[in-house]
Every structure is written in C-alpha cells, then in structure tokens.
Amino acid sequence: MSFLDFITANWRELIMLTREHIVIVMLSTAFAVALGLPLGVLLTRVRSLQVPVLGFANVMQTVPSLALFGLLIPLPFIGGIGARTAVIALALYALLPVIRNTVTGILGIDPKIREAAVAMGMTDSERLRLVELPLAAPVILTGIRVAVVISVGVATVAAAVGAGGLGTYIFRGLRQNDNNLLIAGAVASALLALLFDLALGQIERSFAIAERAQRNRRRIIGVGIVGALSAFAVIGGFGGFQSVVSRSGELPATRERIVVGSKDFTESIILAEILAQMLEGEGFAVERQFELGGNLPHDSLLANAIDVYPEYTGTAFTAILKRDPITDPEAVYRETAEAYEKDFGLVLSPPLGFANDFAILIRGDVAREQSLRTISDAVPVSRGWQAGFGQDFMSRADGYSGFARAYGFAFARQPREMDLSLTYRALAAGELDIIAGNSTDGLISALDLFQLADDRRFFPPYEAVFVARKEKAEVLRPAFERLRNAISTKEMRKMNLEVDGNKRQPREVAAEWLRVN
C-alpha cells in the first residue's frame, strides 16, 4: 500500500489521534503555565527559593519520560493510566522553561524602570501587573513556546500508557514493521510542533514590534492558528476531549465496566481484543487500555487502573516473581498462580492453548546457506556476528546472561540493547545477525526469518494466560473457561501475521476468530 493509499484509508483515525495529541498538549501546557508563571514570579521576590525550585524543575525534565509515566501510575488522584497521567507528566516536563523564562524576563528588566515605577507610587502588585509582566512577556512567551514544542514531542511517548495521540501510530508502526504508520505519526507530530511554534512565535514577536497595526496583525495570525488548533481539538461536540478522557477511565458506564489492558505488541492486543469482544457480547461495558509498554500492564493491574490483561507464565515467573527458570510447564503455571494470588491478590486464567516462547532468530538465507537448525549449530559461526536483543531479554534471569552461558556464546562485539520491535527490522536489513523474538510473531515468516531450535531446553515455558484482579475474577470466569486451550500456536501465528504482515486491524482479526470459534 502506498502512503497516499494509507492516508486515504485511515484519515479518520489519523484525525482522531491528532485531535487527542492536541488536547493532551494544550491541557498539559495550560497546567504548566498556571503553575509555572506564579512560581516564577515568586522566585523573583524570594531569591532563596530559586535553587530548590529550579533544581526540582531540572530534575523533572531529566527523568526519562517512560520512567516518569511508570512512577505516576500507582499514585492516587494524579496517577493511573491514560490521558490524566500523560497530562500530569507533560506538565512536569514543561515547568522548567516556563519558570526559568519568567524569572529571566522579570529580573532582566532595567532596574531604572523599576525605580521609576516605585517613584510614581506603584505598589508591588501594580508594578508587576503594569510594568514587569508586559516588559517580560516576550521572554515568558519564549519559554511557553519551548514548553509546547517539548510537549508535542514527548506526548508521542504517552501512547505507552494508553493516552492515545500520534505516538499510537509510531509504536504500532515499529511493532508491525509498517513504514506508513511510522511516517504518518512522525510527520503529523512534526507538523503539529511547527504549527504551534509558528503560532506562538507570531504572538511572541508581536510584543517586540512597536507599530500597533503590525502588532495586532501578527497577534491575530497567531491567535487564529492556536484557535484553529483548539477548534480542531473539540470537533464533534468535544469529541477529542471525550476520546482522551475515555482512555483514562473517567467516563461512567451504565453496565458493569471491565477495563481490559494489553502489552505493546501485536499478539497481546489481539488476545485482549478477543476477550473484550467476548465480554461485550455478554453485556459488559468494556474499556480498552491497549499498548501499555514494559511492566505497565502489571503495575496498572496492581493500581486498579485495569482489571485484566494477557500475560505469559514464564514472564510472570521470572520477570515479575524473580524466580529461577524451570522447564516444567505445569510447575511454572501452578507456582505462578499460587504466588500471584498470595503476593498480589491476582488470579490466573487457565492456559489459552499455546506458548509464546523466546525465539532465537537469524535470517532465513543465512540458515539455508550454512545449514543452521539449532542454537548449538550457530555457536561455532557466531563469534563475528552482531547480536541485538530487547531490553526485556537483556535484563531477565531467563534472558541473555543465562542464555549465553548455557550455550557458550562469545560474541566479539557487545550485543546491542534496543527496542524489541526494532530488532526485527535491523535483522532483516542485515544490521544484526541474531536476535531474540517471540515464537508466534507473524513477522518471522513475513520477513523470511528462521527460528533456531532450543536444543538445550534453556528457556522456560511461556504459556499464554490472562491475569485478572481478584475482584473481577468471578465475572470473568465464563470467558476464561471458553478460552481454555482454545487457541493453537498455528492459529495465533496466523492472527499475528494477518495484523503484522497483511496490515489488518486487531479488532477485525479478533472478530473473525470469534465467529469461527
């Protein structure tokens, strides 16, 4: 599909995501200005507070965005997942330029002007309102302008906590190896940043131009652009705001509501969509909180932000419970279920019927040329290879360190640690020679990759299950029983391929599976 064909087919969704992005940026910037401007004024009056307050704002801007989102999830009132968390996080990021430029703008005013204002009998509030703020306005607006551009960029990461926006296309494009999605999300985000920068730049320059007519004309242009963006954000009777808020779980439901979450890869989204559609068929009001990155689904479950999400027994056993890997599927399931209920108050569904094991992958042409079938076959020829693994694989007990020891790998170059979805693209492009993917990924066949057999049985079993809050386990039980051993490995790989290879929507693929089953 060409990019033009993609836009023609998906323009409605692109507009919806753009609208969500605008709402998140405008709300977060408004909060940053509402807090940062008074703080900046305060710092010009109480100089002793400058170091601690500006230090805090500096720290907030240096914390990695995804880490900040994760830290906010368990916090009451301001935490959780969805738009609320994104707005709070982005407001914290935007604080520094607003506060710093307010301080710089006011303190940079010629002292003689202040002395003249005092000589005229102005009070401190009058001097601030009539002299200092108007003169400092261009500098303050520069800070707001920087804050907005920062927010537009960082807001793309907010998709990892279910906040929506254009980051949804970017993450989805990486996961599905789809350049159309990547380009659409990146270009739309860049255009938004340019439009906001242009609008605020026009307003900013209007304060520095002496001629009144020119000042008014530029202000009208800037306000017009910002107004157009604002109107775009609320098209359809505040549809954008409602769309964003619905992601954060604030909309009431007349029926019992169940919040279904997923991780940020195709298979997890498909499984979550299957469960969501089953529950909707049973009369439940379902809210979807999909594409949550890292351990955010587990953290969200503990924070009561979601009620259920797909997981894998081996991942739960080693990455969450921090147990040493074992290879008995029944023992892994049993011990995981017992520990989850005891330690977290969570319930595991019966196994869904397939396992998504770690898949050690190489290019298909390399496997055929060198007759490589097992991981052990690859060890003698791998010294000069460039390995690349996801952060999850590099940090887990059942990941790289144990895997390299078990098979005796000795790569001449340090493995690249990178986003899992990008390792597939890098392997297919020849930038990497060996990666650790997932055995049911549709990209394996779509990109002509080859899975080496785990002949030493190092990896534990990763049976697919659902994890649910105990309070919702009873109402979910019928759906869990219907899904018991219902999905084969072949079916799951085919569904993944339909999404990743044939570019179909997970909702459509899930509905098709439910019609047949």
C-alpha positions in Angstrom: 0.0 0.0 0.0 1.4 3.4 -1.0 1.5 6.2 1.6 -1.3 8.0 -0.2 -3.5 4.9 -0.2 -2.8 4.5 3.5 -3.9 8.1 4.3 -7.0 7.7 2.2 -8.0 4.5 4.1 -7.0 5.8 7.6 -7.6 9.6 7.5 -10.4 9.4 10.1 -8.2 7.6 12.6 -5.3 9.9 11.9 -7.5 12.9 12.6 -8.8 11.3 15.8 -5.2 10.7 17.0 -4.1 14.2 16.1 -7.0 15.6 18.0 -6.1 13.6 21.1 -2.5 14.8 20.7 -3.6 18.4 20.6 -5.8 18.1 23.6 -3.1 16.4 25.7 -0.5 19.1 24.7 -2.9 22.0 25.3 -4.0 20.8 28.7 -0.5 20.0 29.9 0.8 23.3 28.8 -2.1 25.1 30.4 -1.3 23.4 33.7 2.4 24.2 33.3 1.7 27.9 32.8 -0.8 28.0 35.6 1.7 26.6 38.0 5.0 27.9 36.5 4.1 31.5 36.0 3.2 32.3 39.6 6.2 30.2 40.8 8.5 32.2 38.5 7.1 35.5 39.9 7.5 34.2 43.4 11.2 33.3 42.7 11.8 37.0 41.7 10.6 38.1 45.1 12.1 35.3 47.3 15.5 34.7 45.8 16.4 31.9 48.3 13.8 29.6 46.7 15.4 29.8 43.2 17.9 26.9 43.7 15.4 24.3 45.1 12.5 25.2 42.8 14.6 25.4 39.6 16.5 22.3 40.8 13.2 20.3 41.1 12.1 21.5 37.6 15.5 20.5 36.2 15.2 17.0 37.7 11.7 16.6 36.3 13.0 17.3 32.8 15.9 14.9 33.1 13.8 11.9 34.2 13.1 9.6 31.2 9.6 10.1 30.1 8.6 6.4 30.2 10.0 6.1 33.7 8.1 9.1 34.8 4.8 7.7 33.4 5.6 4.4 35.3 6.2 6.2 38.6 2.9 8.1 38.3 0.8 5.0 37.7 0.4 3.9 41.4 -0.2 7.4 42.7 -3.8 8.2 43.8 -5.7 11.1 42.1 -2.9 12.1 39.7 -1.8 8.6 38.6 -3.3 5.7 36.8 -3.1 5.2 33.0 -4.5 7.2 30.2 -4.7 10.9 29.4 -4.6 12.1 33.1 -1.2 10.6 33.7 0.1 12.0 30.4 -1.1 15.5 31.1 0.5 15.5 34.6 3.8 14.1 33.3 3.9 16.5 30.4 3.1 19.5 32.7 6.1 18.5 34.9 8.3 18.4 31.8 7.1 21.8 30.7 7.6 23.5 34.0 11.3 24.3 33.6 11.2 26.6 30.6 8.1 28.4 31.9 9.6 29.1 35.4 13.1 29.9 34.1 11.9 32.3 31.4 9.6 34.0 33.8 12.4 34.6 36.3 14.8 35.7 33.5 12.3 38.0 31.9 11.4 39.8 35.1 14.9 40.1 36.5 16.2 41.2 33.2 14.2 44.4 33.2 16.3 47.6 33.6 16.4 48.5 37.3 15.9 52.2 36.4 12.4 51.2 35.1 11.5 49.6 38.4 12.9 52.7 40.3 10.7 54.9 38.1 7.6 52.8 38.9 8.3 53.0 42.6 8.8 56.8 42.4 5.4 57.0 40.8 3.9 55.4 43.9 3.1 52.0 42.4 2.5 49.1 44.7 4.3 45.8 44.2 1.3 44.2 42.5 0.8 47.2 40.3 4.4 47.2 39.3 4.2 43.5 38.5 1.0 43.8 36.5 1.6 47.1 34.7 5.4 47.1 34.2 7.2 43.9 34.8 4.9 41.3 33.2 4.3 43.4 30.0 8.0 44.0 29.6 8.9 40.4 30.3 6.1 39.0 28.1 8.4 38.2 25.1 10.8 36.2 27.2 8.0 34.4 29.0 6.3 33.6 25.7 9.6 32.1 24.5 9.5 29.8 27.5 5.9 28.8 26.8 6.8 28.2 23.2 9.7 25.9 24.1 7.4 24.1 26.6 4.8 23.5 23.9 7.3 22.1 21.4 8.7 19.8 24.1 5.2 18.6 25.0 4.4 17.8 21.3 7.4 15.5 21.1 7.2 13.9 24.5 3.4 13.3 24.1 4.2 10.6 21.5 5.6 8.5 24.3 2.3 8.9 26.2 0.8 6.2 23.9 2.8 3.7 26.0 0.4 4.4 28.9 -2.8 4.3 26.9 -3.1 8.1 26.5 -3.6 7.9 22.7 -2.2 10.6 20.4 0.1 10.2 17.4 2.5 8.0 19.4 0.0 5.2 18.8 0.9 5.2 15.1 4.6 5.4 15.8 4.6 2.4 18.3 2.3 0.5 16.1 4.5 1.1 13.1 7.6 -0.2 14.9 5.7 -3.2 16.1 4.2 -4.1 12.7 7.3 -3.1 10.6 5.0 -0.6 8.8 6.7 2.5 7.4 3.3 4.1 6.5 2.3 4.1 10.2 5.7 5.5 11.2 5.7 8.2 8.6 2.1 9.2 9.3 2.7 9.5 13.1 6.1 11.2 12.8 5.1 13.7 10.1 1.8 14.6 11.8 3.7 15.2 15.1 6.3 17.3 13.4 3.7 19.4 11.6 1.9 20.0 14.9 5.1 21.1 16.5 5.8 23.5 13.6 2.2 24.9 13.7 2.4 25.5 17.5 5.8 27.0 17.2 4.7 29.3 14.3 1.6 30.4 16.2 3.4 31.2 19.4 6.3 32.8 17.5 3.9 35.2 15.9 2.4 36.1 19.2 5.8 36.5 20.8 7.1 38.7 18.0 4.0 40.9 18.3 5.2 42.1 21.7 8.5 43.2 20.3 7.2 45.3 17.4 6.5 48.9 18.1 3.9 49.6 15.4 0.5 48.9 16.8 -1.0 47.8 13.4 1.7 45.3 12.8 1.5 44.0 16.4 -2.2 43.5 16.1 -2.0 41.8 12.7 0.6 39.3 14.0 -1.3 38.6 17.2 -4.4 37.9 15.1 -2.5 35.5 12.9 -1.0 33.7 16.0 -4.3 33.6 17.9 -6.0 32.4 14.7 -3.7 29.4 14.3 -4.0 28.5 18.0 -7.8 29.0 17.8 -7.9 26.7 14.8 -6.0 24.0 16.6 -8.2 24.4 19.6 -11.4 24.2 17.5 -9.9 21.1 15.7 -9.4 19.5 19.2 -13.0 19.8 20.1 -14.6 19.0 16.8 -17.7 16.9 17.2 -19.1 18.2 20.4 -15.9 18.0 22.4 -15.3 14.6 20.8 -11.5 14.9 21.2 -11.7 15.6 24.9 -14.1 12.8 25.4 -11.9 10.4 23.4 -8.9 11.2 25.6 -10.8 11.1 28.9 -12.3 7.8 28.0 -8.8 6.3 27.7 -8.1 7.3 31.3 -11.1 5.6 32.7 -13.2 8.5 33.8 -16.4 8.0 31.8 -19.2 6.4 33.7 -20.9 3.2 32.4 -24.4 2.1 33.0 -23.5 -1.6 32.9 -20.7 -3.2 34.9 -17.5 -2.0 33.5 -14.4 -4.1 32.9 -11.1 -2.4 31.8 -9.1 -4.7 29.5 -5.5 -3.9 29.1 -2.7 -5.3 26.8 1.0 -5.0 26.3 2.5 -3.1 23.5 2.9 -5.9 20.9 0.5 -7.3 18.3 -0.3 -10.7 20.0 -1.2 -9.1 23.3 -3.5 -6.7 21.6 -5.2 -9.4 19.6 -5.8 -11.5 22.8 -7.1 -8.5 24.7 -9.4 -7.7 21.8 -10.8 -11.3 21.7 -11.6 -11.1 25.5 -13.0 -7.6 25.1 -15.4 -8.6 22.3 -16.4 -11.7 24.3 -17.3 -9.6 27.3 -19.2 -7.1 25.2 -21.2 -10.0 23.8 -22.1 -11.0 27.4 -23.4 -7.4 28.1 -20.4 -5.9 29.9 -19.3 -2.3 29.3 -15.7 -2.8 28.2 -13.0 -0.1 28.2 -9.8 -0.8 26.3 -6.4 0.3 27.6 -4.2 -1.3 25.0 -0.5 -0.9 24.0 0.9 -0.4 27.5 4.7 -0.6 27.5 7.1 -2.5 29.7 5.7 -3.7 33.1 2.9 -1.0 32.9 0.1 -3.6 32.5 1.2 -5.4 35.7 1.6 -2.1 37.6 -1.7 -0.9 36.3 -3.4 -4.1 37.5 -2.0 -3.5 41.0 -3.1 0.1 40.9 -6.7 -0.9 39.9 -6.3 1.0 36.7 -7.1 -2.1 34.6 -8.9 -5.3 35.5 -7.3 -7.9 33.2 -4.6 -8.3 30.6 -2.8 -11.2 28.7 0.4 -12.5 30.2 2.8 -15.4 29.8 3.6 -17.8 32.6 7.4 -17.8 32.0 7.4 -14.0 32.0 5.4 -13.8 35.2 7.5 -16.5 36.8 10.9 -15.0 36.0 10.4 -11.2 35.4 7.7 -10.5 38.0 8.3 -13.1 40.7 12.0 -13.1 40.1 12.2 -16.9 40.3 15.0 -19.0 38.7 13.8 -20.5 35.3 12.4 -24.0 35.3 11.2 -26.0 32.3 8.1 -27.9 33.6 5.0 -26.0 32.2 2.7 -27.4 34.9 5.0 -26.4 37.7 5.5 -22.9 36.3 1.8 -22.4 36.0 1.0 -23.8 39.4 3.7 -21.8 41.3 2.9 -18.6 39.4 -0.8 -18.9 40.1 -0.2 -19.5 43.8 2.3 -16.7 44.2 0.2 -14.2 42.2 -2.8 -14.9 44.5 -0.8 -14.7 47.7 1.5 -11.8 46.9 -0.7 -9.6 44.6 -4.3 -10.8 45.0 -4.4 -11.6 41.3 -5.9 -14.6 39.5 -4.6 -16.5 36.5 -6.9 -17.8 33.9 -6.5 -21.4 32.6 -3.9 -21.6 29.7 -5.2 -20.4 26.4 -3.7 -23.3 24.5 -0.4 -22.0 23.1 3.0 -20.8 24.3 4.9 -17.8 23.0 8.4 -18.8 23.8 11.6 -16.8 23.2 12.6 -17.4 19.6 16.3 -17.1 18.7 16.1 -15.8 15.1 18.5 -15.4 12.2 17.9 -14.5 8.6 16.4 -17.3 6.5 19.1 -17.1 3.8 21.8 -17.5 6.4 20.1 -20.5 7.9 19.8 -22.1 4.5 23.3 -21.3 3.3 25.0 -22.6 6.5 22.6 -25.4 7.3 21.8 -24.0 10.7 18.9 -25.7 12.5 19.6 -25.4 16.3 21.0 -22.7 18.6 24.0 -25.0 19.2 24.6 -25.1 15.4 25.0 -21.3 15.4 27.6 -21.1 18.2 30.7 -22.0 16.2 30.0 -19.5 13.5 28.6 -16.7 15.6 31.7 -15.0 17.1 31.8 -12.3 14.4 28.0 -11.8 14.5 26.4 -8.7 15.8 23.7 -9.7 18.2 20.8 -7.4 19.2 18.2 -8.0 22.0 15.3 -6.2 23.5 15.7 -4.6 26.9 13.5 -7.2 28.5 15.7 -10.1 27.2 18.9 -8.3 28.4 17.6 -7.8 31.9 15.8 -11.1 32.8 17.1 -14.2 34.5 15.9 -16.2 31.6 17.5 -13.8 29.2 20.8 -13.0 27.7 23.3 -13.7 30.5 21.9 -17.2 31.3 21.3 -17.9 27.6 24.9 -17.1 26.6 26.3 -19.2 29.5 24.1 -22.2 28.7 25.1 -22.3 25.0 28.6 -20.9 25.3 28.2 -17.8 23.0 31.2 -15.5 22.9 30.3 -12.6 20.6 33.3 -10.4 19.7 31.1 -7.4 19.9 28.8 -6.4 22.7 25.2 -7.2 21.9 23.1 -4.1 21.0 20.3 -3.5 23.6 17.4 -1.9 21.8 13.6 -1.8 21.4 12.3 -5.3 20.6 10.3 -4.3 17.5 13.3 -2.6 16.0 15.4 -5.8 16.3 13.3 -7.4 13.6 13.8 -4.5 11.2 17.5 -4.5 12.0 17.9 -8.2 11.5 16.0 -8.2 8.1 18.2 -5.2 7.0 21.4 -7.0 7.9 22.4 -4.7 10.7 22.0 -7.5 13.2 22.8 -11.2 12.8 20.9 -12.8 15.6 18.0 -11.6 17.9 15.6 -13.0 20.5 12.0 -12.6 19.3 8.7 -14.3 20.1 7.9 -17.7 18.6 4.4 -16.7 17.5 5.3 -13.4 15.7 3.9 -13.1 12.3 7.0 -11.1 11.2 9.0 -14.3 11.4 7.5 -15.5 8.1 6.8 -12.1 6.7 10.5 -11.1 6.9 11.8 -14.6 6.0 13.4 -15.2 9.4 14.4 -18.6 10.8 13.9 -19.8 14.4 16.7 -21.8 15.8 15.6 -24.8 17.9 16.3 -24.5 21.7 18.1 -27.9 21.7 19.3 -27.5 25.3 15.9 -26.5 26.5 17.2 -23.4 28.3 14.0 -21.3 28.1 11.1 -21.9 30.4 7.6 -22.3 29.0 5.6 -19.2 28.2 2.1 -20.4 28.2 -0.4 -17.6 27.4 -2.9 -16.8 30.1 -4.9 -13.8 31.4 -4.2 -12.2 34.7 -7.1 -10.5 36.5 -7.8 -8.7 39.7 -9.5 -11.0 42.2 -12.5 -8.7 42.5 -13.3 -9.3 38.8 -12.3 -13.0 38.6 -15.8 -14.3 39.1 -17.4 -12.3 36.3 -14.5 -13.2 34.0 -14.7 -16.9 34.7 -17.1 -17.8 31.9 -14.9 -16.1 29.3 -11.8 -17.7 30.8 -13.4 -21.1 30.6 -14.4 -20.5 27.0 -10.8 -19.6 26.1 -9.3 -22.6 27.9 -7.0 -24.3 25.4 -8.9 -22.7 22.6 -6.1 -21.1 20.6 -3.4 -23.2 19.0 0.1 -22.0 18.2 -0.7 -22.2 14.5 -3.9 -20.0 14.9 -2.0 -17.4 17.0 0.8 -17.1 14.5 -1.7 -16.8 11.7 -3.6 -14.0 13.5 -0.3 -12.2 14.2 0.6 -12.5 10.5 -2.8 -11.0 9.5 -2.0 -7.9 11.5 1.7 -7.6 11.0 2.0 -9.0 7.5 -1.3 -8.2 5.9 -1.9 -4.9 7.8 -5.4 -5.8 9.1 -6.8 -4.3 12.3 -6.6 -6.4 15.5 -10.3 -5.8 16.1 -11.2 -7.3 12.8 -8.9 -10.3 13.2 -10.2 -11.0 16.7 -13.8 -10.8 15.5 -13.0 -13.2 12.7 -11.6 -15.7 15.2 -14.6 -15.4 17.4 -17.0 -16.0 14.5 -15.2 -19.3 13.7 -14.8 -20.4 17.3 
